[in-house]
Amino acid sequence: MDKKTNEPELKIYYEPMVQPSFSKIIGYEAQAKLSEKGLGQIPQNLFFPIAEKAGLGLTLGKWLFEEICVLVNKIMNKGLEFEYISIAALGSQLRKKSFPNDLKKIIEKTGAMPEKICFEINEDFFNLKLDATIDKVFEIKDAGFKVIINNYSGAYLPLSKLNNVPIDAVKLAPSITDRVAIDEKAAEDIASIIKQLKNLEIEVLAVSVENREQQLSLMELHCQKMQGPLYGKPLGSREVLNPKQIESK
């Protein structure tokens, strides 16, 4: 809540992506949160769809991207090492023909490095317009950005089709990884997915990692990049610019 205007306040937080074997932050996922009186902080997966229906998706997406560009420049100017900051690609952006060119214009204006920014596309979006979405991925990649498929389970984009999509990584759906430490069948399924993705030279990230046992099980399956509550709360931009060593709980 903005105390001066009495209006809902939109802020961006950054969840660390971690390489546990080195206790090292290697990047961040930008997560927008809306503070509303009486409701607390509303995560982006709840208010993004409302914004899209209200016709505010493109405006919201543009603001988020510009904010990420500014932060990327600040990180680079401080000489801090990181792979990229990821940001959700909204459906309205992916449907807009000029989206990649719009991104290029903002990059030219801000001077940010596109290779330090990654767009996350939910796997279920490929179920709506498969060919059009794949074409858009090619255009985003041609503009110099990285692309991740988020919440990946293989339900809408089977592993057999991933070879035709120029993505950099997938984030495995929590429904796949949350039982890895206690369910032998789940671990076998994850091992098979990770092996096939690595054969395609696609990085694998696990999200919503909550405990040490889950982390160790994923590391044994050769999943080396993770994020989640185990590594602390999402950070503000000031904390991103003054990083501390990550220590799992």
C-alpha positions as CSV (number, residue, x, y, z in Angstrom):
1,M,0.0,0.0,0.0
2,D,1.4,3.4,-1.0
3,K,0.8,5.5,2.1
4,K,0.9,8.8,0.1
5,T,-1.7,7.8,-2.6
6,N,-3.6,5.1,-0.7
7,E,-3.3,2.9,-3.8
8,P,-2.1,-0.7,-4.2
9,E,1.7,-0.8,-4.5
10,L,3.6,-2.9,-7.0
11,K,7.1,-4.1,-6.1
12,I,9.6,-6.5,-7.6
13,Y,11.4,-9.0,-5.6
14,Y,14.2,-11.3,-6.7
15,E,14.4,-15.0,-5.8
16,P,17.9,-16.3,-5.9
17,M,18.9,-19.1,-8.3
18,V,21.5,-21.1,-6.6
19,Q,24.3,-23.6,-7.4
20,P,24.2,-25.5,-4.1
21,S,27.5,-27.3,-4.6
22,F,29.3,-23.9,-4.4
23,S,26.7,-22.1,-2.1
24,K,26.7,-19.6,-4.9
25,I,23.9,-17.3,-6.3
26,I,24.1,-17.5,-10.1
27,G,21.0,-15.5,-11.0
28,Y,17.6,-14.3,-9.9
29,E,13.9,-14.7,-10.9
30,A,12.1,-11.4,-10.8
31,Q,8.7,-11.8,-9.0
32,A,6.2,-8.9,-8.9
33,K,4.0,-8.6,-5.9
34,L,1.0,-6.3,-5.3
35,S,0.5,-5.0,-1.8
36,E,-3.2,-4.4,-1.2
37,K,-4.8,-3.2,2.1
38,G,-6.3,-6.1,4.0
39,L,-4.9,-8.7,1.6
40,G,-1.2,-8.3,2.1
41,Q,1.2,-9.2,-0.7
42,I,-0.5,-10.8,-3.8
43,P,1.9,-12.9,-5.9
44,Q,2.1,-12.3,-9.7
45,N,0.5,-15.7,-10.5
46,L,-2.7,-14.3,-9.0
47,F,-2.8,-10.7,-10.2
48,F,-1.2,-11.2,-13.7
49,P,-4.3,-12.9,-15.1
50,I,-6.5,-10.1,-13.7
51,A,-4.2,-7.5,-15.3
52,E,-4.3,-9.3,-18.6
53,K,-8.1,-9.4,-18.6
54,A,-8.2,-5.7,-17.8
55,G,-6.0,-5.0,-20.8
56,L,-3.1,-4.0,-18.7
57,G,-0.8,-6.9,-19.5
58,L,1.4,-5.0,-22.1
59,T,1.8,-2.0,-19.8
60,L,2.7,-4.2,-16.9
61,G,5.1,-6.3,-18.9
62,K,6.9,-3.2,-20.3
63,W,7.3,-1.7,-16.8
64,L,8.7,-4.9,-15.4
65,F,11.2,-5.3,-18.3
66,E,12.4,-1.7,-18.0
67,E,12.9,-2.2,-14.2
68,I,14.9,-5.4,-14.9
69,C,17.1,-3.5,-17.5
70,V,17.9,-0.8,-14.9
71,L,18.9,-3.4,-12.3
72,V,21.0,-5.4,-14.8
73,N,23.0,-2.3,-15.5
74,K,23.5,-1.6,-11.8
75,I,24.7,-5.1,-11.2
76,M,27.1,-4.9,-14.2
77,N,28.4,-1.5,-13.0
78,K,29.2,-3.0,-9.6
79,G,31.2,-5.8,-11.3
80,L,29.0,-8.6,-9.7
81,E,29.0,-12.0,-11.4
82,F,25.6,-13.4,-12.4
83,E,24.2,-15.4,-15.3
84,Y,20.9,-13.6,-15.8
85,I,17.7,-12.3,-14.3
86,S,14.6,-14.1,-15.5
87,I,11.2,-12.5,-15.9
88,A,7.8,-13.9,-16.8
89,A,6.6,-13.4,-20.4
90,L,2.9,-12.5,-20.3
91,G,0.5,-14.0,-22.8
92,S,-0.4,-10.6,-24.2
93,Q,3.3,-10.0,-24.9
94,L,3.8,-13.3,-26.7
95,R,0.7,-12.7,-28.8
96,K,2.0,-9.2,-29.9
97,K,3.7,-9.4,-33.2
98,S,6.1,-6.5,-32.5
99,F,7.1,-7.8,-29.0
100,P,10.7,-8.7,-29.9
101,N,11.2,-5.3,-31.6
102,D,9.7,-3.6,-28.6
103,L,12.3,-5.3,-26.4
104,K,15.1,-4.2,-28.7
105,K,14.0,-0.6,-28.5
106,I,14.1,-0.7,-24.7
107,I,17.5,-2.4,-24.8
108,E,18.8,0.4,-27.0
109,K,17.4,3.0,-24.7
110,T,18.7,1.5,-21.5
111,G,22.0,0.0,-22.7
112,A,21.3,-3.3,-20.9
113,M,22.8,-6.5,-22.1
114,P,20.1,-8.8,-23.5
115,E,22.0,-12.0,-22.7
116,K,21.7,-11.1,-19.0
117,I,17.9,-11.2,-19.3
118,C,15.8,-14.4,-19.6
119,F,12.1,-14.7,-20.4
120,E,10.2,-17.5,-18.7
121,I,7.3,-19.0,-20.7
122,N,4.9,-21.3,-19.0
123,E,4.7,-24.7,-20.6
124,D,0.9,-24.6,-20.8
125,F,1.1,-21.6,-23.2
126,F,2.5,-23.9,-25.8
127,N,-0.7,-25.9,-25.7
128,L,-2.7,-22.9,-27.0
129,K,-0.6,-22.0,-30.1
130,L,2.3,-24.4,-30.4
131,D,3.8,-23.2,-33.8
132,A,3.2,-19.5,-33.1
133,T,4.8,-19.8,-29.7
134,I,7.8,-21.6,-31.0
135,D,8.2,-18.9,-33.7
136,K,8.1,-16.3,-31.0
137,V,10.8,-18.1,-29.0
138,F,13.0,-18.0,-32.1
139,E,12.4,-14.2,-32.4
140,I,13.2,-13.6,-28.7
141,K,16.4,-15.7,-29.0
142,D,17.4,-13.8,-32.2
143,A,17.1,-10.6,-30.2
144,G,19.8,-11.9,-27.8
145,F,17.7,-13.0,-24.8
146,K,17.6,-16.3,-23.0
147,V,14.4,-18.4,-22.8
148,I,13.3,-20.8,-20.1
149,I,10.2,-23.0,-20.1
150,N,8.6,-22.6,-16.7
151,N,6.6,-25.2,-14.8
152,Y,7.8,-28.0,-17.2
153,S,6.2,-31.4,-16.9
154,G,6.1,-32.5,-20.5
155,A,2.3,-32.5,-20.5
156,Y,2.0,-29.8,-23.3
157,L,5.5,-29.9,-24.8
158,P,6.9,-33.4,-24.9
159,L,10.6,-34.0,-24.7
160,S,10.5,-35.3,-28.2
161,K,9.5,-31.8,-29.4
162,L,12.0,-29.8,-27.3
163,N,14.7,-30.4,-29.9
164,N,12.9,-28.0,-32.2
165,V,12.6,-25.2,-29.6
166,P,15.7,-23.0,-29.0
167,I,15.4,-22.8,-25.2
168,D,18.2,-22.4,-22.7
169,A,16.7,-24.2,-19.8
170,V,13.6,-25.6,-18.2
171,K,12.3,-25.2,-14.7
172,L,10.8,-28.5,-13.6
173,A,7.2,-28.3,-12.2
174,P,7.1,-28.7,-8.4
175,S,4.6,-31.5,-8.9
176,I,7.5,-33.5,-10.4
177,T,10.2,-32.6,-7.8
178,D,8.5,-32.2,-4.5
179,R,8.5,-36.0,-3.8
180,V,12.0,-36.7,-5.1
181,A,13.5,-37.4,-1.6
182,I,10.7,-39.8,-0.5
183,D,9.4,-41.5,-3.6
184,E,11.8,-43.8,-5.5
185,K,9.5,-43.8,-8.6
186,A,9.5,-40.0,-8.7
187,A,13.3,-40.0,-8.5
188,E,13.5,-42.4,-11.4
189,D,11.2,-40.3,-13.5
190,I,13.2,-37.1,-12.7
191,A,16.5,-38.8,-13.5
192,S,15.1,-39.8,-16.9
193,I,13.9,-36.3,-17.7
194,I,17.1,-34.7,-16.6
195,K,19.2,-37.2,-18.7
196,Q,17.1,-36.5,-21.8
197,L,17.3,-32.7,-21.3
198,K,21.0,-32.8,-20.8
199,N,21.4,-34.8,-24.1
200,L,19.6,-31.8,-25.7
201,E,22.0,-29.4,-24.0
202,I,19.1,-27.9,-22.1
203,E,19.8,-26.8,-18.5
204,V,17.6,-28.1,-15.7
205,L,16.5,-26.0,-12.7
206,A,14.4,-27.2,-9.7
207,V,12.1,-24.7,-8.0
208,S,10.3,-24.6,-4.6
209,V,13.2,-26.5,-3.0
210,E,12.2,-26.6,0.7
211,N,14.6,-28.8,2.6
212,R,18.1,-30.3,2.6
213,E,17.0,-33.8,1.8
214,Q,15.2,-32.6,-1.4
215,Q,18.3,-30.6,-2.4
216,L,20.7,-33.6,-1.9
217,S,18.4,-35.9,-3.9
218,L,18.2,-33.5,-6.8
219,M,22.0,-33.0,-6.7
220,E,22.4,-36.8,-6.9
221,L,20.3,-36.7,-10.0
222,H,22.6,-34.1,-11.5
223,C,20.3,-31.2,-11.1
224,Q,22.8,-28.5,-10.1
225,K,20.7,-25.3,-10.2
226,M,17.8,-24.6,-7.8
227,Q,15.7,-22.0,-6.1
228,G,13.1,-22.0,-3.3
229,P,12.5,-21.4,0.4
230,L,15.6,-23.4,1.4
231,Y,17.7,-20.5,0.2
232,G,15.8,-17.7,1.9
233,K,13.2,-15.2,1.0
234,P,13.2,-13.3,-2.3
235,L,15.4,-10.2,-2.1
236,G,14.9,-6.5,-2.7
237,S,17.0,-4.8,-5.4
238,R,19.3,-3.3,-2.7
239,E,20.1,-6.8,-1.4
240,V,20.7,-8.0,-4.9
241,L,23.3,-5.3,-5.3
242,N,24.9,-6.3,-1.9
243,P,24.8,-10.1,-2.1
244,K,25.6,-12.4,0.8
245,Q,26.7,-16.0,0.6
246,I,23.8,-18.4,0.4
247,E,23.6,-20.9,3.2
248,S,20.9,-23.5,3.0
249,K,18.9,-24.0,6.2
